[in-house]
Amino acid sequence: MSTQPRPSEQRSPRTGGSPVRQERLSPAPKKPRRDAGSVQLTPRDEMALCWMGEQYAMRLDHLQRLLARPGPLAVPAAVAGEISPGAAREVLRRWIRAAWANARVVGTGEPAWVWPTRLGLHKGRLPYAYRNMGKAANGYELENLYAINEVLLHLEETERDGRWISERQLLQGVQRIKGKPLLHRPDGELHYQDGTVIAVEVELSKKKPDELDENLVELLRGEKYLRLKAEYGPKVAREMSQHARSQYSTIWYFAPEETRRHLWRARARLVREGGVSAEEARDLLMFRYPPARSEEEIRQDEQEDEQELLLISQ
């Protein structure tokens, strides 16, 4: 969305005649603005800083996609939903100049990672403590975060009625008590106006079977299962919590092909061993990563997952 220049910037006033005439027609000198020279926060800046802060950080190519979204908050250089890498870098330079963001190149030849400063979190209206992602995050964590952000950008395009709740927001205010386990939380949640809540997980690598099984059951059955497990152990807790359900109507997993097959096997194993019912297993859906883009890929995802579910019920 372009902004119209002030008349004084559009053209220079034509003044002729005597010096007295020129002085009469010249505008009175304006007092300099108190914020002259400072970077002005725009609604677009606030939106992007908030998005980035909720996710801890984002890579510059994802920021480029976010800024290019059509609508009133798109950058002025956005054309047909796209902006150039140079336009995204210019936004980042503004943010760094304003002390709203930090950036660091992690991988050779890869775009920089960007995260908000304390001031940037404040500008994005976020309550979180500052985290220096340039020091705190390792390579695996950033790889996983990139995948989560990729899935989130995809879901914001395909699930327009859903409202994203980030893992950071889910963990806000959660107290860790020594000796008391915490319920496994997903990478994010999608909330819909009708009350439906979907858990979203992005799984890049294969977890150990016991750990993965527990994550799946906790996502399906929630706090009641966790309390029973702490008192009686996993096997007895699964038997006692058969009618327990978490707040999630569905759990969506996004995973590369090999990890997706690992998830299918875990789901089938839980049903086969009596850990969860076949009905519960239908609430665990496994999709490809990177996310399907075309209608054909989406149908293929659904058919493949349905075929695995049919094998469980046989």
N, C-alpha and C positions, 0 to 999 in steps of 0.2 A: 504494500500500500504506500504510494508515494505521497509526500507532503508538498503542498504548493509553497514555493518560496514567497517570502514577504515582498511587497511591491518594490521596496528599496533594493532587493536583490535581483528582481526581474529585469529592471532597467534603470538606467541613470537618468535623473530629472534633467530636462533640457532647460537651461537657464541662459537668457541672453540679455542684452542691454547693458545698462550701467552697472558698476559694482554695487551701487545702492540697491538696484533692482534684484541683483543676484542674492544679496544678503537677505532681502525681504522674503524671497521665495525658498531659500534654503531651510530645511527642517531644523528645529532646535536640537542641539546636541542632547543625546540620550545618556542617562546615567548608566554606567556599565552594570550588567546583571551581577548579582552576588554569586551566582553559580557559573559565571563565565569561565570557560576553560575546563569545566568538570564534565564528566560523562553522565548524560541524562538516562535514567532508567526508563525503558519503554515497556509496554505490556508484553511485547514479544520477549524481551529480556527476562521479565519476571516469570513468564511461562516456562522458558527453557531452563532457567536456573532452578526452578521448582522441580521440573522433570528430572534434571540431572541430580539434584540433591536427594530426591526420593530414592534414586538408584545408586547413590554413593558417587558414581562417576560415569562418564561415557566417552567413547572414542570419537574423534573429530568427524569421521565419516558418518557416524550416527547423528551427531549434532547437525551436520549438513542436511541430512534427511529430515530431521525434526524441524529445522528452520524453514525448509522448503514447502512445508505443508500449505496447501491453498487455504485462504481465508484472511480475515483482517489482521492476524498476527504473523503472517508470513513476512519475510524480509522483503524490502523493496525490490531487490534484484531477482526475486523468485519469478520464474516464467514457466508456466505449465507444470507447476509442482516441482520444479528443479532449481537449484542454485549451484553455482560453481564452487569448487573447493576454495578458490580465492576469496569468494564472498563469505564463506564460513570462517576462514582464517581471519578475515577482517573483523567479524563479530568477536572472535576469540581475543584478538588484539585489544579491542575496546574493553572487554571484560578484564583482561590482565591489567590494562592501564587504570581501570577503575578499582582494582584490587578485589574484584568479585570472583575471580577464578584463578586457578593454577593449572599448569599444563606440563606434561613430561612425555617424551618419546621413549617407549619401552623397548619395542622391537625394531631392529634395523629395517628401514624402508617402510615402516608402518605409520599410520596417522597417529598423532599425539593423543594421549589420554588427558581428559579435562575433568576437573572436580572443583566444586565451589569452596571458596574461603569462608571464614566465619561471617564476613560481611556479605558474601554471596548467599549464604544460607539465610541470613536476615532479609536480604532483598527478595529472596524467593518465598518469604513468609514461612520458613520451616523452623521447627523447634529443636532440631538435632544438634548434638555436639559436633564440633569440627573433627574430621578425620583426614589426615594427610595421606591420601591414596598413593602419592609418589613414594612413600616409605613403607606404608603399612601393607600394601597389596603385593602379593607375589604373582609369578607368571600364571599359575593355575587359577588363582582367584580372579585375575583379570580376564582370562580366557572364559571362565564361567560367567563372569559379569557381562562380557560382550554377548554371549549367547542369550542370556536373560533379556538384555536390552533389545536384541534382534527379535526375540519372540514378542516382547512387549510392543515394539513398533508394528509388528505384524497384527497383533490382536487389536490394537487401536484402530487399525484399518478395517478389520473384519468383524469385530465385536463392538460396534459403535454404541450400543446400548449399555455396555458394561462399564463399571467404574473400577479402575485399578487401585488396589491397596498393596503397597510395596512391602517387601520383607522388613525393610527398615522401620516402616510404620507399625508393622505387626510386633516387632521387638521393642518398640518404644515403651518404656515404663515396666518392662518385664524384669522382675528381680530374680537373680540367680542365687539360689540357696544351696549351700554345700550339702551334698548327700541327697538332694531332691531333684529328680530328673525333670527336664523340661519337655513338654510336648513338641514333637517334630513340627516345624512350621514350613510351609511351602515357600517357594521363591516369590510368590505373590498370590493375590486373590482377585477374582472378578466378581463384583457385586452388581446385581440387576435390581431394577425397581420393584419387581414382583417378589423380592426376597431371596431369589436364587443366589447361592454363593458357590463359585467354582474355584478349586485350588489349582494352581499352575506350578508345575515343576519342570525344570530344564536339567536333564541328566546327560552329561557328556561322556562319562566313563562308568564302568561297571563297579558297583559297590559290592562288598562282601554279602553273600546271601543272607546271613542273619541280620545284618544292619538294614539291608533293603527290605526284608520282610517286615521288620519292626516299623520302618517308616510307612510302609503301605497300610499296615493295620492301624497305626495311630492316625493316619489321615482319614481312614474310613470310620473309626470308632471314637476318636477323640479322648477327652479327659477321663471318662469313666474307665476306658481300657488302661490308660496310663496309671491310674490309681490302683486298679486291681493288679496290674503287672508288678508294681512296686511292692505289693503285699504278698502275692502268691506266685509270681513268676510268669513268663510269657505263655506257657502251655495252658495252665489253669485259667489265666486271665482271658485267653481267647474263648475258652468254653463258657466262662461266666458272663462274657460281654457280647454274646451272640446277637442280642437285640439292641445293643448300643449303636448309636449313629452320631457322627460328627456333624458339624454345621454344613458340610460340603455335600451338595447334591451329586457332584461329579468331581473326579480328580483327573486333570489333563497332564500327561507327561509328554514332553518333546525331547526326542533323543536321536542321535545318529543311528544308522541301521543296526550295527552290531550291538549297541547298548539297548536299542529298542527290542531286539530279540531276547536279550538278557532280562528285560522287564517282562516280556511275555512269559518267559519260563518261570519267573518268580511268581507272577499272578497265577499261573497254572499250578505251581507247587503248593501255594497256599490253599487253593481249593481242594487239591488232591489229598493234602494232609489234614483237612478239616479246619484250617486256621481261619478261613472266611468262606462264606457261601458263594455259590455260583451267581446268585443274584447280586451280591456285593461286588463280585468281580466285574460285573457289567458297568460299575461306576468308575472303574479304573481304565481310562482310555489312553492308548499309546500312539502318539503321532510322530512323524518324521521331523528331524532337524537337519538343516534349516527348514523352516516351515514350508508346507506346500503352498504354491502360488497359483497354479492354474486349477480350473474346475476339475480337470482330469486327475491331477495329482491329489486333490482333496478327496475325490471319489475313491481313488486307489487306496489312500490312507484308511478310509472308513471300511472298505471291503477287506483289507488285510487284517485290520483289528477284529472285525466281525468273524472272519474265518478262524482266528485264534480263539475267540470266545466260544465258537461252535465246537472246536476240538475239546475245550474244557468240559462242556456239557455232555459229551458223548461217553 
